[in-house]
Amino acid sequence: MVKMSPEAATAAELKNMEQDLDAAGRLISQLQCELTDERHAYDAINAHYTQMMGAAENLQHQIDAASFLKDPLQASLATLVAQIEEMVPELDQDKKEIESTLALLTEAEVAYQAKATALRDAKAKLTRAKNDMAHAAVEEQRAAWRAETARAVTGLSSGSGSGSGINVAVDAMMQTAQATRDRAASLDMKAKALSGAKTTEEDPNIAAAMSAAAGTVANATVADRLAALQQRK
């Protein structure tokens, strides 16, 4: 499915990573709120504990300084110390809970940063992959153009654009014309052979008579021809 639709698969994976990151963020927010509440509770108990400890110490100083009436002070101190002792386990438990929550928060923040880094890296990789695909598409177009150009250049010297087709047609026409002339000459020779007659050009007597009729002398000399020209003037 990833190979068939890489962009859809990548988008789904990024969405899952973002949802996971959002969940981690919500968990951190909850831990932070819980930690704040625990610290407020601890601070309140600790403040009361500190106040009671101060009161107990004050009573102890009074007891140490008093020369009489120590028994009532001792009773009050005993009551106060008992209350403080009851608070200690709760105070320790609240402190442990704060430490536990703080550890979880620290772990969650580390995990959140790791998830954020992974998501950021994934988006960067996706961007690079898209850029690589776009670059590859451009290279493919350029390669196709170069191949087409190479074919066009090759066609200039060897393709139909070189006139080779026209040359072939002209050669065929010339061969046809020559064959026609050959057939005409052959037919003419055949006619002469069958008739046994001579043409006017082949009979010297007829040629001389034709020249005399035309006002010229057959095989006239140059002087005769010049005299004929002078007479025309």
Helices and strands as residue ranges (DSSP letters): H 6-65, H 70-158, G 160-162, H 164-195, H 204-213, H 222-232
